[in-house]
Amino acid sequence: MNKRHLVDSLSLSRIIFGILFACSVFYLNGNLIIIFVIYFFAVLSDVLDGKLARRYKIMIIKTKGQR
């Protein structure tokens, strides 16, 4: 697997974890363990994404209006 694809896959997984987290907050009333586990994996994917992107010097391409 390409290094860039790995970093992008982690970013995509964070979107999926965000959707799962939102659904679990609304539909799993009181089941804090499942909500915490989903949140933990979302944070873990964010940390790994950042570390891998810095290690492999993968940057987001900035468009004209961005700094």
HUBEL-V818954 format. One record per residue. RES is the residue in one letter. OMEGA is omega in whole degrees, -180 to 180 (999 if undefined). D_LAST is the distance of its C-alpha to the last C-alpha in Angstrom with 1 decimal. Layout:
RES|OMEGA|D_LAST ; RES|OMEGA|D_LAST
//
This chain:
M|178|30.7 ; N|-179|27.6 ; K|179|25.2 ; R|179|22.3 ; H|178|24.6 ; L|179|25.6 ; V|178|22.1 ; D|178|21.5 ; S|176|25.0 ; L|177|24.3 ; S|178|21.3 ; L|179|23.6 ; S|178|26.4 ; R|175|24.3 ; I|179|24.1 ; I|177|27.9 ; F|178|28.5 ; G|178|26.7 ; I|177|29.0 ; L|180|32.0 ; F|-180|31.2 ; A|179|31.0 ; C|-179|34.2 ; S|177|36.0 ; V|-177|35.3 ; F|-172|36.8 ; Y|179|39.6 ; L|-177|40.6 ; N|175|41.7 ; G|179|42.5 ; N|-172|42.0 ; L|-179|39.5 ; I|179|40.0 ; I|179|38.6 ; I|179|35.7 ; F|180|35.0 ; V|178|35.3 ; I|179|32.8 ; Y|180|30.4 ; F|180|31.1 ; F|176|30.4 ; A|179|27.0 ; V|179|26.0 ; L|179|27.5 ; S|177|25.6 ; D|180|22.3 ; V|180|23.4 ; L|178|24.6 ; D|-180|21.5 ; G|-180|19.4 ; K|180|22.1 ; L|180|22.6 ; A|177|19.0 ; R|-178|18.9 ; R|-177|22.4 ; Y|178|21.8 ; K|178|18.3 ; I|-178|17.1 ; M|175|13.4 ; I|177|11.7 ; I|-177|10.9 ; K|179|7.5 ; T|-170|8.5 ; K|-175|8.2 ; G|-176|6.9 ; Q|176|3.8 ; R|999|0.0
//
